[in-house]
Amino acid sequence: MRTVEEALAEILERVERLGVERVPLLESLGRTLAVNVHSDTDVPPFDNSAVDGYAVRASDTFGATLGRQCRLRTLGDVPAGSMATEAVEEGTAVRVMTGGPMPAKADAMVMIEDTRSSERGIIEILEAAKREQHVRRAGADIRCGELVLCAGTRIRPAEVGLLATVGCATVPVNRRARVAVLTTGDEVVDIVAGELPSPGHIRNSNRYALTALVQESGAILHSLTHLPDDPDAIEAAFRACSDQLTGADVILTAGGVSVGDRDFVKPTLEKLGHLDFWRVAMKPGKPLAFGSIGNTLFFGLPGNPVSAMVTFELFVRPALAKMEGRADLARPLIFAQLTQDIKHESGRREYVRAITLTENGGFLTTPYEKQGSANLRSMTAANSLLILPTESEGL
C-alpha cells in the first residue's frame, strides 16, 4: 500500500495544468489567474483628496484654532471628475470633493467639518493642517508597471476590483477540469420525493455529495451517471467518459473498487487503461484506485460516503486545483490540544472527524463521537480532520 504522501505525490506528478482561456472580468470570479498582471497606470492616477473639504497650503493655516481662526479666500470648487483651473496661492483655498484632483501648489486638505463660512468668498479654518493631510498622491497604492497579481491566484471579489482598477476588461484564466461523476451499485437508488427506498436499497448520497465537492472545487461537472454492477455497462460508460473529443479530464467513481465478486470498477480500468496504484494506508478510504484511460485521469473512490468524501479531499481536490493552475493546493495544517484521549490501531494513518475551536490563542479539538465510514452525519458535524499518525497507538 502507498502511504498518503506517496499516493498524493504520485497523483500530482501525473497532473498537468490545463490550457488558458480568456473570460470577461465579471465571469472571472472563482477562477485562477493564468498570467502575472501588471498595472497599466498609477493608482491613484493623480493627486486627489481623501475628504470633502478645502485644498490649502498647510503653512497658511499655522496656528489656526477654534478660537483663533485663519481666513482664506476661496477660488472655486473642484467636483469629482473635473480638474482645478487655478493654483492655490498664498492666502487662498479651493473646495474639493472626495476623489477630486488636488489643485496645483496645495499640499493639504482641511475637512469641511473644520471650516466655517464667513462673508462671501471667505472661509475660516478652525484647525491647523499638516502637510499631506488627507491627500492621496498619484501612485501611492500602485505604480504604473508594478506587478499586482501573480499567476495561480484564485480570483475573489477583491481581485475582481483590482483587475478592473488596472484595466483588465477580460482576464486570462486557466481552464477548469471537466469531471465525470459515476456512482455504482445495484443496491443504490436515486431520490424519489415522498418515497422510501424499497427493502435492500439505499439512497444515493454519493451522487450528490461528490457532485457538490466537484462544484465547490471550481471544476465543471461533465456528466453524472449511476451504473449497475454490470461490467459491460461500466466499460461502456468509461469509454464514453474518456472519449478524446467529448470526454472528461477526470473520471471520478464511487464504489466497486474493493475485492468483492461484484466490484467491477478496478478490473475495467485495468482493461481499458492503466492502474497506477490501488489501496492507500489510511482510514477511512483504503481502497482508492488511481490511474488513467488515455488522457483522462481516473480516481476510483470507496463506496462508503465518508470514505469517498475524505479521499476526495485528500487526493482529488489537490489534483483539480493543480489542473487549474492554483498555487494553493494544501489545506491549512495546524496543531491542536486534544480535549480527550483517543485510541488508534497502528498500521494506517487515520483521519478522524473533529470539531476544532480556538481558545486563548490556541486550538482545542474534540473527536466526533461516531467515526464509522458510513456515518455521513459526522461530516456535517465536524469542521476538521484530526490526523492520527500511522505508528501511533493513541493520543
C-alpha positions as a Markdown table, in Angstrom:
| # | Residue | x | y | z |
|---|---|---|---|---|
| 1 | Met | 0.0 | 0.0 | 0.0 |
| 2 | Arg | 1.1 | 3.6 | -0.7 |
| 3 | Thr | 1.4 | 6.0 | 2.2 |
| 4 | Val | -0.8 | 9.1 | 1.9 |
| 5 | Glu | 2.3 | 11.2 | 1.0 |
| 6 | Glu | 3.4 | 8.7 | -1.7 |
| 7 | Ala | -0.1 | 8.5 | -3.2 |
| 8 | Leu | -0.5 | 12.2 | -3.3 |
| 9 | Ala | 2.9 | 12.8 | -4.8 |
| 10 | Glu | 2.3 | 10.2 | -7.5 |
| 11 | Ile | -1.0 | 11.8 | -8.3 |
| 12 | Leu | 0.3 | 15.3 | -8.6 |
| 13 | Glu | 3.2 | 14.1 | -10.7 |
| 14 | Arg | 0.7 | 12.9 | -13.2 |
| 15 | Val | -1.4 | 16.0 | -13.2 |
| 16 | Glu | -0.8 | 18.7 | -15.8 |
| 17 | Arg | -2.1 | 22.2 | -15.9 |
| 18 | Leu | -5.0 | 22.7 | -18.4 |
| 19 | Gly | -5.0 | 25.3 | -21.1 |
| 20 | Val | -5.6 | 29.0 | -20.9 |
| 21 | Glu | -8.8 | 30.8 | -21.9 |
| 22 | Arg | -9.8 | 34.5 | -21.7 |
| 23 | Val | -13.1 | 35.4 | -20.0 |
| 24 | Pro | -14.9 | 38.7 | -19.3 |
| 25 | Leu | -14.0 | 40.2 | -16.0 |
| 26 | Leu | -17.4 | 39.6 | -14.4 |
| 27 | Glu | -17.1 | 35.9 | -15.3 |
| 28 | Ser | -13.6 | 35.5 | -13.7 |
| 29 | Leu | -14.8 | 35.2 | -10.0 |
| 30 | Gly | -13.6 | 31.9 | -8.5 |
| 31 | Arg | -11.3 | 31.3 | -11.5 |
| 32 | Thr | -7.5 | 31.0 | -11.4 |
| 33 | Leu | -5.3 | 33.7 | -13.0 |
| 34 | Ala | -3.1 | 32.2 | -15.7 |
| 35 | Val | -0.6 | 35.0 | -16.1 |
| 36 | Asn | 1.1 | 37.7 | -14.0 |
| 37 | Val | -0.8 | 41.0 | -14.1 |
| 38 | His | 0.9 | 44.4 | -14.1 |
| 39 | Ser | -0.8 | 47.8 | -13.7 |
| 40 | Asp | -1.2 | 50.0 | -16.8 |
| 41 | Thr | -1.4 | 53.2 | -14.7 |
| 42 | Asp | -0.5 | 54.8 | -11.4 |
| 43 | Val | -3.2 | 54.1 | -8.7 |
| 44 | Pro | -4.5 | 56.6 | -7.9 |
| 45 | Pro | -3.7 | 58.1 | -11.3 |
| 46 | Phe | -3.5 | 61.7 | -10.0 |
| 47 | Asp | -3.1 | 63.5 | -6.7 |
| 48 | Asn | -6.6 | 63.7 | -5.1 |
| 49 | Ser | -8.5 | 64.5 | -1.9 |
| 50 | Ala | -9.4 | 61.8 | 0.6 |
| 51 | Val | -12.1 | 64.0 | 2.1 |
| 52 | Asp | -14.7 | 66.6 | 1.3 |
| 53 | Gly | -13.1 | 69.9 | 2.3 |
| 54 | Tyr | -10.7 | 72.6 | 1.2 |
| 55 | Ala | -7.3 | 72.3 | -0.5 |
| 56 | Val | -4.8 | 74.7 | 1.2 |
| 57 | Arg | -1.2 | 75.4 | 1.7 |
| 58 | Ala | -0.6 | 74.0 | 5.2 |
| 59 | Ser | 1.7 | 77.0 | 6.1 |
| 60 | Asp | -1.3 | 79.3 | 5.6 |
| 61 | Thr | -3.2 | 77.6 | 8.4 |
| 62 | Phe | -0.4 | 77.6 | 11.0 |
| 63 | Gly | -1.8 | 78.3 | 14.5 |
| 64 | Ala | -5.4 | 78.1 | 13.5 |
| 65 | Thr | -7.8 | 77.0 | 16.3 |
| 66 | Leu | -11.5 | 77.3 | 17.1 |
| 67 | Gly | -10.8 | 80.5 | 19.0 |
| 68 | Arg | -8.2 | 81.9 | 16.6 |
| 69 | Gln | -9.3 | 81.1 | 13.1 |
| 70 | Cys | -7.4 | 81.9 | 9.9 |
| 71 | Arg | -9.2 | 83.4 | 6.9 |
| 72 | Leu | -8.6 | 82.3 | 3.4 |
| 73 | Arg | -10.1 | 83.5 | 0.1 |
| 74 | Thr | -11.9 | 80.7 | -1.9 |
| 75 | Leu | -11.1 | 80.3 | -5.6 |
| 76 | Gly | -13.9 | 77.9 | -6.5 |
| 77 | Asp | -15.0 | 74.2 | -6.4 |
| 78 | Val | -13.4 | 71.1 | -7.9 |
| 79 | Pro | -16.1 | 68.3 | -8.1 |
| 80 | Ala | -15.0 | 64.7 | -8.6 |
| 81 | Gly | -14.4 | 64.2 | -12.3 |
| 82 | Ser | -13.1 | 67.7 | -13.1 |
| 83 | Met | -9.8 | 69.5 | -12.8 |
| 84 | Ala | -8.9 | 72.6 | -10.9 |
| 85 | Thr | -8.3 | 75.6 | -13.2 |
| 86 | Glu | -6.4 | 77.7 | -10.6 |
| 87 | Ala | -3.4 | 77.1 | -8.4 |
| 88 | Val | -3.7 | 77.6 | -4.6 |
| 89 | Glu | -1.6 | 80.7 | -4.0 |
| 90 | Glu | -0.7 | 82.2 | -0.6 |
| 91 | Gly | -3.9 | 83.1 | 1.4 |
| 92 | Thr | -6.3 | 81.1 | -0.9 |
| 93 | Ala | -8.2 | 77.8 | -0.8 |
| 94 | Val | -10.2 | 75.6 | -3.3 |
| 95 | Arg | -13.1 | 73.5 | -2.3 |
| 96 | Val | -12.5 | 69.8 | -3.4 |
| 97 | Met | -14.9 | 66.9 | -3.1 |
| 98 | Thr | -13.6 | 63.4 | -2.1 |
| 99 | Gly | -11.7 | 61.9 | -5.1 |
| 100 | Gly | -11.4 | 65.3 | -6.7 |
| 101 | Pro | -7.9 | 66.3 | -8.2 |
| 102 | Met | -5.7 | 68.4 | -5.9 |
| 103 | Pro | -5.1 | 71.9 | -7.3 |
| 104 | Ala | -1.6 | 72.9 | -8.1 |
| 105 | Lys | 0.5 | 74.2 | -5.1 |
| 106 | Ala | -1.9 | 72.8 | -2.5 |
| 107 | Asp | -0.3 | 70.4 | 0.0 |
| 108 | Ala | -3.0 | 69.6 | 2.4 |
| 109 | Met | -6.8 | 69.2 | 2.8 |
| 110 | Val | -8.9 | 70.6 | 5.6 |
| 111 | Met | -12.1 | 68.7 | 6.3 |
| 112 | Ile | -15.2 | 70.7 | 5.8 |
| 113 | Glu | -16.1 | 70.0 | 9.4 |
| 114 | Asp | -13.1 | 72.0 | 10.4 |
| 115 | Thr | -14.1 | 75.1 | 8.5 |
| 116 | Arg | -16.8 | 77.8 | 8.7 |
| 117 | Ser | -18.2 | 80.0 | 6.1 |
| 118 | Ser | -17.6 | 83.7 | 6.6 |
| 119 | Glu | -18.5 | 86.6 | 4.3 |
| 120 | Arg | -18.9 | 85.9 | 0.6 |
| 121 | Gly | -15.8 | 84.2 | -0.9 |
| 122 | Ile | -14.0 | 83.8 | 2.5 |
| 123 | Ile | -13.6 | 80.6 | 4.6 |
| 124 | Glu | -12.5 | 80.3 | 8.2 |
| 125 | Ile | -10.1 | 77.5 | 9.1 |
| 126 | Leu | -10.8 | 76.2 | 12.6 |
| 127 | Glu | -7.9 | 73.7 | 12.9 |
| 128 | Ala | -4.4 | 73.9 | 11.5 |
| 129 | Ala | -3.5 | 71.5 | 8.7 |
| 130 | Lys | -0.3 | 69.4 | 8.4 |
| 131 | Arg | 1.4 | 68.9 | 5.1 |
| 132 | Glu | 0.0 | 65.9 | 3.1 |
| 133 | Gln | -3.0 | 65.8 | 5.4 |
| 134 | His | -5.9 | 63.9 | 3.7 |
| 135 | Val | -4.0 | 63.9 | 0.4 |
| 136 | Arg | -3.7 | 60.7 | -1.7 |
| 137 | Arg | -0.7 | 61.1 | -4.0 |
| 138 | Ala | -0.6 | 59.6 | -7.5 |
| 139 | Gly | 0.9 | 56.1 | -7.4 |
| 140 | Ala | 0.6 | 55.9 | -3.6 |
| 141 | Asp | -1.1 | 52.5 | -3.9 |
| 142 | Ile | 0.3 | 51.1 | -7.1 |
| 143 | Arg | 2.9 | 52.3 | -9.6 |
| 144 | Cys | 2.5 | 52.0 | -13.3 |
| 145 | Gly | 4.1 | 48.7 | -14.4 |
| 146 | Glu | 4.0 | 47.2 | -10.9 |
| 147 | Leu | 3.2 | 43.5 | -10.5 |
| 148 | Val | -0.2 | 43.4 | -8.8 |
| 149 | Leu | -1.4 | 39.8 | -9.1 |
| 150 | Cys | 0.6 | 36.6 | -9.7 |
| 151 | Ala | -0.3 | 33.7 | -11.9 |
| 152 | Gly | -2.0 | 31.0 | -9.8 |
| 153 | Thr | -4.0 | 33.5 | -7.7 |
| 154 | Arg | -7.7 | 32.5 | -7.0 |
| 155 | Ile | -9.8 | 35.4 | -8.1 |
| 156 | Arg | -12.0 | 36.7 | -5.3 |
| 157 | Pro | -14.2 | 39.8 | -5.3 |
| 158 | Ala | -11.2 | 41.9 | -4.2 |
| 159 | Glu | -9.2 | 40.6 | -7.1 |
| 160 | Val | -12.0 | 41.4 | -9.5 |
| 161 | Gly | -12.0 | 45.0 | -8.2 |
| 162 | Leu | -8.2 | 45.2 | -8.6 |
| 163 | Leu | -8.3 | 43.8 | -12.1 |
| 164 | Ala | -10.8 | 46.5 | -13.0 |
| 165 | Thr | -8.6 | 49.2 | -11.5 |
| 166 | Val | -5.7 | 48.2 | -13.7 |
| 167 | Gly | -7.7 | 48.0 | -16.8 |
| 168 | Cys | -8.4 | 44.2 | -17.3 |
| 169 | Ala | -11.7 | 44.1 | -19.2 |
| 170 | Thr | -11.0 | 40.4 | -20.0 |
| 171 | Val | -8.9 | 38.0 | -17.9 |
| 172 | Pro | -6.7 | 35.1 | -18.9 |
| 173 | Val | -7.6 | 32.2 | -16.6 |
| 174 | Asn | -6.7 | 28.5 | -16.6 |
| 175 | Arg | -9.3 | 26.2 | -17.9 |
| 176 | Arg | -11.3 | 24.3 | -15.3 |
| 177 | Ala | -11.3 | 20.5 | -15.2 |
| 178 | Arg | -14.3 | 18.6 | -16.6 |
| 179 | Val | -15.2 | 15.8 | -14.2 |
| 180 | Ala | -17.4 | 12.9 | -14.9 |
| 181 | Val | -19.0 | 11.5 | -11.7 |
| 182 | Leu | -20.1 | 7.9 | -11.8 |
| 183 | Thr | -21.6 | 6.0 | -8.9 |
| 184 | Thr | -22.1 | 2.3 | -8.8 |
| 185 | Gly | -24.1 | -0.4 | -7.1 |
| 186 | Asp | -27.4 | -2.3 | -7.6 |
| 187 | Glu | -28.4 | -1.5 | -4.0 |
| 188 | Val | -28.2 | 2.3 | -4.6 |
| 189 | Val | -31.2 | 4.2 | -5.9 |
| 190 | Asp | -31.9 | 7.9 | -6.6 |
| 191 | Ile | -34.1 | 10.1 | -4.5 |
| 192 | Val | -37.9 | 9.9 | -5.2 |
| 193 | Ala | -39.8 | 12.6 | -3.5 |
| 194 | Gly | -42.1 | 11.3 | -0.8 |
| 195 | Glu | -41.0 | 7.7 | -1.2 |
| 196 | Leu | -38.7 | 5.5 | 0.8 |
| 197 | Pro | -36.3 | 3.1 | -0.9 |
| 198 | Ser | -37.6 | -0.5 | -1.3 |
| 199 | Pro | -36.2 | -3.1 | 1.0 |
| 200 | Gly | -32.5 | -3.8 | 0.4 |
| 201 | His | -31.9 | -0.4 | -1.2 |
| 202 | Ile | -30.4 | 2.8 | 0.0 |
| 203 | Arg | -30.5 | 6.4 | -1.4 |
| 204 | Asn | -27.5 | 7.5 | -3.5 |
| 205 | Ser | -25.9 | 10.2 | -1.3 |
| 206 | Asn | -22.6 | 9.8 | -3.1 |
| 207 | Arg | -24.2 | 11.1 | -6.3 |
| 208 | Tyr | -25.0 | 14.4 | -4.7 |
| 209 | Ala | -22.1 | 14.8 | -2.2 |
| 210 | Leu | -19.4 | 14.1 | -4.9 |
| 211 | Thr | -21.1 | 16.4 | -7.4 |
| 212 | Ala | -21.2 | 19.2 | -4.7 |
| 213 | Leu | -17.5 | 18.6 | -4.0 |
| 214 | Val | -16.6 | 18.9 | -7.7 |
| 215 | Gln | -18.5 | 22.1 | -8.0 |
| 216 | Glu | -17.1 | 23.5 | -4.7 |
| 217 | Ser | -13.6 | 22.8 | -6.0 |
| 218 | Gly | -14.2 | 25.0 | -9.0 |
| 219 | Ala | -14.3 | 22.2 | -11.6 |
| 220 | Ile | -17.1 | 21.6 | -14.1 |
| 221 | Leu | -19.4 | 18.6 | -14.0 |
| 222 | His | -19.0 | 16.8 | -17.3 |
| 223 | Ser | -21.6 | 14.2 | -16.6 |
| 224 | Leu | -23.4 | 12.4 | -13.8 |
| 225 | Thr | -24.3 | 8.7 | -14.1 |
| 226 | His | -25.3 | 5.8 | -11.9 |
| 227 | Leu | -24.2 | 2.4 | -13.1 |
| 228 | Pro | -25.4 | -1.1 | -12.1 |
| 229 | Asp | -23.0 | -3.8 | -11.1 |
| 230 | Asp | -22.5 | -4.9 | -14.6 |
| 231 | Pro | -19.1 | -5.0 | -16.3 |
| 232 | Asp | -20.4 | -4.2 | -19.8 |
| 233 | Ala | -22.3 | -1.1 | -18.6 |
| 234 | Ile | -19.3 | 0.1 | -16.6 |
| 235 | Glu | -17.0 | -0.4 | -19.6 |
| 236 | Ala | -19.3 | 1.5 | -22.0 |
| 237 | Ala | -19.5 | 4.4 | -19.5 |
| 238 | Phe | -15.7 | 4.5 | -19.1 |
| 239 | Arg | -15.2 | 4.5 | -22.9 |
| 240 | Ala | -17.7 | 7.4 | -23.3 |
| 241 | Cys | -16.2 | 9.5 | -20.5 |
| 242 | Ser | -12.7 | 9.1 | -21.8 |
| 243 | Asp | -13.5 | 9.8 | -25.4 |
| 244 | Gln | -10.7 | 12.0 | -26.8 |
| 245 | Leu | -13.1 | 14.7 | -28.3 |
| 246 | Thr | -16.1 | 14.7 | -26.0 |
| 247 | Gly | -14.8 | 13.1 | -22.8 |
| 248 | Ala | -13.9 | 14.4 | -19.4 |
| 249 | Asp | -10.5 | 15.4 | -18.0 |
| 250 | Val | -11.2 | 13.3 | -14.9 |
| 251 | Ile | -13.4 | 10.2 | -14.2 |
| 252 | Leu | -14.5 | 10.0 | -10.6 |
| 253 | Thr | -16.2 | 6.9 | -9.4 |
| 254 | Ala | -17.6 | 5.8 | -6.1 |
| 255 | Gly | -17.8 | 2.1 | -5.2 |
| 256 | Gly | -16.8 | -1.0 | -7.0 |
| 257 | Val | -13.0 | -0.7 | -6.3 |
| 258 | Ser | -12.7 | -3.3 | -3.5 |
| 259 | Val | -12.3 | -7.1 | -3.9 |
| 260 | Gly | -15.9 | -8.3 | -3.8 |
| 261 | Asp | -17.4 | -10.5 | -6.5 |
| 262 | Arg | -19.3 | -7.6 | -8.0 |
| 263 | Asp | -16.6 | -4.9 | -7.7 |
| 264 | Phe | -16.0 | -4.4 | -11.5 |
| 265 | Val | -14.5 | -0.8 | -11.5 |
| 266 | Lys | -10.9 | -1.8 | -10.9 |
| 267 | Pro | -10.7 | -4.6 | -13.4 |
| 268 | Thr | -12.5 | -2.5 | -16.1 |
| 269 | Leu | -9.9 | 0.3 | -15.5 |
| 270 | Glu | -7.1 | -2.2 | -15.9 |
| 271 | Lys | -8.7 | -3.5 | -19.1 |
| 272 | Leu | -9.2 | -0.1 | -20.7 |
| 273 | Gly | -6.3 | 1.9 | -19.3 |
| 274 | His | -3.6 | 1.9 | -16.7 |
| 275 | Leu | -3.8 | 1.4 | -12.9 |
| 276 | Asp | -1.1 | 3.3 | -11.2 |
| 277 | Phe | -1.9 | 2.1 | -7.7 |
| 278 | Trp | -4.7 | 0.6 | -5.6 |
| 279 | Arg | -5.0 | 0.9 | -1.8 |
| 280 | Val | -3.6 | 3.6 | 0.5 |
| 281 | Ala | -2.5 | 3.0 | 4.1 |
| 282 | Met | -5.2 | 5.2 | 5.6 |
| 283 | Lys | -8.5 | 5.1 | 7.4 |
| 284 | Pro | -11.2 | 5.7 | 6.2 |
| 285 | Gly | -10.6 | 5.1 | 2.5 |
| 286 | Lys | -8.0 | 2.3 | 2.0 |
| 287 | Pro | -9.5 | 1.0 | -1.4 |
| 288 | Leu | -8.5 | 4.0 | -3.5 |
| 289 | Ala | -7.7 | 3.4 | -7.2 |
| 290 | Phe | -5.8 | 5.8 | -9.3 |
| 291 | Gly | -4.9 | 5.6 | -13.0 |
| 292 | Ser | -5.8 | 6.8 | -16.4 |
| 293 | Ile | -7.7 | 5.9 | -19.6 |
| 294 | Gly | -6.0 | 7.6 | -22.4 |
| 295 | Asn | -5.5 | 11.2 | -21.4 |
| 296 | Thr | -8.3 | 11.1 | -18.8 |
| 297 | Leu | -7.2 | 10.7 | -15.2 |
| 298 | Phe | -9.2 | 8.2 | -13.1 |
| 299 | Phe | -10.0 | 8.2 | -9.4 |
| 300 | Gly | -11.8 | 5.2 | -8.0 |
| 301 | Leu | -13.1 | 6.2 | -4.6 |
| 302 | Pro | -14.5 | 3.9 | -1.9 |
| 303 | Gly | -18.3 | 3.5 | -1.8 |
| 304 | Asn | -18.8 | 4.4 | 1.8 |
| 305 | Pro | -19.9 | 8.0 | 1.9 |
| 306 | Val | -17.3 | 9.3 | 4.5 |
| 307 | Ser | -14.5 | 7.4 | 2.8 |
| 308 | Ala | -15.5 | 8.9 | -0.6 |
| 309 | Met | -15.5 | 12.4 | 0.8 |
| 310 | Val | -12.3 | 12.1 | 2.8 |
| 311 | Thr | -10.4 | 10.6 | -0.2 |
| 312 | Phe | -11.8 | 13.3 | -2.4 |
| 313 | Glu | -10.5 | 16.0 | 0.0 |
| 314 | Leu | -7.0 | 14.4 | 0.3 |
| 315 | Phe | -6.4 | 13.4 | -3.3 |
| 316 | Val | -8.9 | 14.7 | -5.8 |
| 317 | Arg | -9.3 | 18.3 | -4.7 |
| 318 | Pro | -5.5 | 19.0 | -4.9 |
| 319 | Ala | -5.3 | 17.4 | -8.3 |
| 320 | Leu | -8.2 | 19.5 | -9.6 |
| 321 | Ala | -6.5 | 22.6 | -8.1 |
| 322 | Lys | -3.2 | 21.8 | -9.9 |
| 323 | Met | -5.1 | 21.2 | -13.2 |
| 324 | Glu | -6.5 | 24.7 | -12.8 |
| 325 | Gly | -3.1 | 26.2 | -12.1 |
| 326 | Arg | -3.8 | 27.0 | -8.5 |
| 327 | Ala | -0.9 | 27.9 | -6.2 |
| 328 | Asp | -2.7 | 26.8 | -3.0 |
| 329 | Leu | -3.0 | 23.0 | -3.2 |
| 330 | Ala | -2.9 | 22.2 | 0.5 |
| 331 | Arg | -5.4 | 22.9 | 3.3 |
| 332 | Pro | -4.1 | 24.7 | 6.4 |
| 333 | Leu | -2.4 | 22.3 | 8.8 |
| 334 | Ile | -2.5 | 23.3 | 12.5 |
| 335 | Phe | -1.6 | 21.8 | 15.9 |
| 336 | Ala | -4.3 | 21.5 | 18.4 |
| 337 | Gln | -4.8 | 20.3 | 22.0 |
| 338 | Leu | -7.0 | 17.2 | 22.4 |
| 339 | Thr | -9.9 | 17.6 | 24.8 |
| 340 | Gln | -10.0 | 13.8 | 25.4 |
| 341 | Asp | -7.8 | 10.7 | 24.9 |
| 342 | Ile | -8.3 | 8.9 | 21.6 |
| 343 | Lys | -7.4 | 5.3 | 20.7 |
| 344 | His | -5.8 | 4.2 | 17.5 |
| 345 | Glu | -4.6 | 0.9 | 16.0 |
| 346 | Ser | -1.2 | 1.4 | 14.4 |
| 347 | Gly | -0.6 | 0.5 | 10.8 |
| 348 | Arg | -2.7 | 3.1 | 8.9 |
| 349 | Arg | -2.9 | 6.8 | 9.2 |
| 350 | Glu | -6.4 | 7.7 | 10.4 |
| 351 | Tyr | -8.4 | 10.9 | 9.6 |
| 352 | Val | -10.8 | 11.5 | 12.5 |
| 353 | Arg | -13.7 | 13.9 | 12.0 |
| 354 | Ala | -13.3 | 16.5 | 14.7 |
| 355 | Ile | -14.7 | 19.8 | 16.0 |
| 356 | Thr | -11.8 | 22.3 | 16.4 |
| 357 | Leu | -12.2 | 25.6 | 18.1 |
| 358 | Thr | -10.0 | 28.5 | 19.2 |
| 359 | Glu | -9.3 | 29.2 | 22.8 |
| 360 | Asn | -6.8 | 31.5 | 24.4 |
| 361 | Gly | -4.9 | 32.0 | 21.2 |
| 362 | Gly | -4.6 | 28.2 | 20.5 |
| 363 | Phe | -6.8 | 25.4 | 19.2 |
| 364 | Leu | -8.8 | 22.7 | 21.0 |
| 365 | Thr | -10.1 | 19.7 | 19.1 |
| 366 | Thr | -12.7 | 17.1 | 20.1 |
| 367 | Pro | -13.3 | 13.9 | 18.0 |
| 368 | Tyr | -16.8 | 13.4 | 16.8 |
| 369 | Glu | -18.4 | 10.5 | 18.7 |
| 370 | Lys | -19.3 | 8.3 | 15.7 |
| 371 | Gln | -16.4 | 7.6 | 13.3 |
| 372 | Gly | -17.8 | 4.9 | 11.1 |
| 373 | Ser | -17.2 | 5.3 | 7.3 |
| 374 | Ala | -21.0 | 5.2 | 6.7 |
| 375 | Asn | -21.7 | 7.9 | 9.3 |
| 376 | Leu | -22.2 | 10.8 | 6.9 |
| 377 | Arg | -23.7 | 13.0 | 9.7 |
| 378 | Ser | -20.1 | 13.2 | 11.1 |
| 379 | Met | -19.1 | 15.2 | 8.0 |
| 380 | Thr | -21.7 | 17.8 | 8.8 |
| 381 | Ala | -20.9 | 18.0 | 12.5 |
| 382 | Ala | -17.1 | 18.3 | 12.0 |
| 383 | Asn | -15.1 | 21.2 | 10.7 |
| 384 | Ser | -11.7 | 19.5 | 10.6 |
| 385 | Leu | -9.8 | 16.2 | 10.1 |
| 386 | Leu | -7.7 | 15.1 | 13.1 |
| 387 | Ile | -4.6 | 13.2 | 11.8 |
| 388 | Leu | -3.5 | 10.2 | 13.8 |
| 389 | Pro | 0.0 | 9.1 | 12.7 |
| 390 | Thr | 0.4 | 5.6 | 11.3 |
| 391 | Glu | 2.7 | 4.4 | 14.1 |
| 392 | Ser | 0.6 | 5.9 | 16.9 |
| 393 | Glu | -1.3 | 3.7 | 19.4 |
| 394 | Gly | -3.4 | 6.6 | 20.7 |
| 395 | Leu | -3.0 | 10.2 | 21.7 |
